[in-house]
Amino acid sequence: MPAHLSARLCSLALSLLLIAFALPAFAGPFEDAVAKFANDDFSDTEEAIGVVASSGNKLAFPIISALQDGRLMADPDSKKVYVTGTDGKSIDAATGEAVASVPDSASAVRLNNRLRRSVDAALGSLTLQSPDIGTRLQAAQSVFKSHEETALEAVDAALAKETNRSVRVALGEARAAILLFKSDATEVEKLEAVATLKARGDQEALALLTGMGDQPASVTKAATSAIGSIQNSLAVWSMVQNAWYGLSLGSVLLLAAIGLAITFGVMGVINMAHGEMVMLGAYTTFVVQEVIRTRYPGLFDYSLLIAVPLAFLVAGAIGVLIERSIIRFLYGRPLETLLATWGLSLVLQQAVRTMFGPTNREVGNPSWMSGAFELGQITITYNRLWILLFTLAVFAILLAMLRYTALGLEMRAVTQNRRMAASMGIATSRVDALTFGLGSGIAGIAGVALSQIDNVSPNLGQSYIIDSFMVVVFGGVGNLWGTLVGAFTLGIANKFLEPVAGAVLGKIAILVLIILFIQKRPRGLFALKGRAVEA
């Protein structure tokens, strides 16, 4: 071999060897940024977050997501960084290659509050281009909350491509939040940002405007005006929210009291065991769900629809049994009736404690009653909304039954004049039994509804019996429309008094007002004509 050819081959081999050894030293910016996570320094971690998020690398999202969840592990000895998946498998964060195990010396990369905001912003930036509208909307909201300057470029890029109206609005709000705190943003940009946040008008926008620090005089003036406008708007929405809470409470009171209004109005019976009928309905729901959970889990979403007629039958049957065995011997003796039903309520509570135990029982929410949605600046939960609609449906069905059925006609006749009804051939004893059963059955389905918002325990009915009597007396004994108006009036009044006087004083104030009202109108808002007046 010629000498010059041999020398060239040696030079080539030496060059290749030097390049091979030098390759690790020429790692890209992404790899360099990933390695900084192993330095255990907050400044280096913040810098690494920014570089990784803007790198466009497919590993960026898994790395930042793992950092947020505490699954990004760094080895200070080898300066290697690992992503541990939710399935327990791990990969090298720089290369994406699977690793058998993470070294024992590796630990989770630490975060502080500032870094958590940076992580939120980075994740928001990484998901702004997602094909899913919901993901993009959530990402924009995440950037709005963090308002990190590093996300501005990604927000602008996403805003230029976005076609969905809701996402565009959210991106505009996120951009405004960033510009409001951006030190080199122009005065015009800050004024536009203030206007955008004023249009948003919620508590988060108010917090940003309140905490934006020193700003030019024109921006400060605009922010002050926006803060006042948002506060006024939120005060109005707060009243609307209280009104909704009042309607929700009123629907619960109506559902609990409507059966009592029937028995009290038709029979003149002070039934202190009415709350226990509510309790029996709630426990019927619990039993139905337990059977469905163990044998037919696919039917869980239909559990309440199954429980409603069963609760009505169970409570109604027990109500008829109580009337036939106890109440019918005590007509015309209200004090004895009160004492007897109060003692019966204690017996029913103890019976339930013996069968189911004294502790609360779990009753689940079907999927269609879970969650909530926003309406303006108020939050409406699905379970409360369904209970309100259910209550109104029960009220409408009961009114139709009283007006268009033979039993309803007989009940109204007995209510107006028992003696005349009996002389016309109406079996008042049978009407009394069916009326008591109907009132108890409605209390049972009230228990189905209350099981979704209250603890199912032997004491469940005691929480509503006094309020139910107040509703019936305030609205007018035996008058269903009076019960409806009374329930919603007391519910709304209670929710508006609670923020001012507190829960306990609010209830006391309501009770005092009812006493004063009854002094002026002893028969309630809607006085019933007929036998109730004569009595």
Buried (B, 14 or more C-beta within 10 A) or exposed (E): EEEEEEEEEEEEEEEEEEEEEEEEEEEEEBBEBBBBBBBEEEEBBBBBBBBBBBBEBEBBBBBBBBBBEEBBBBBEEEBBBBBBEEEEEBBBBBEEEEBEEBBEEBBBBBBEEEBEBBBBBBBBBBBBBBEEEEBBBBBBBBBBBBBBBBBBEBBEEBBEEBEEEEBBBBBBBBBBBBBBBBEEBEEEBBBBBBEBBBBBBBEBBBEBBEEBEEBEEEBBEBBEEBBEBBEEBBEEBEEEBBBBBBBBBBBBBBBBBBBBBBBBBBBBBBBBBBBBBBBBBBBBBBBBBBEBBEEEEEBBEBBBEBBBBBBBBBBBBBBBBBBBEBBBEBBEEEEEBBBBBBEBBEEBBEEBBEEBEEEBBEBBBBEEBEEEEEEEBBEBBBBBBBBBEBBBEBBEEBBEEBEEEEBBBBBBBBBBBBEEBBEEEBEBEEBBBBBBBBBBBBBBBBBBBBBBBBBBBBBBBBBBBEBBBBBBBBBBBBBBEBBBBBBBBBBBBBBBBBEEBEEEEBBEBBEEBBEEBBEEEEBBBBBBEBBBEEE
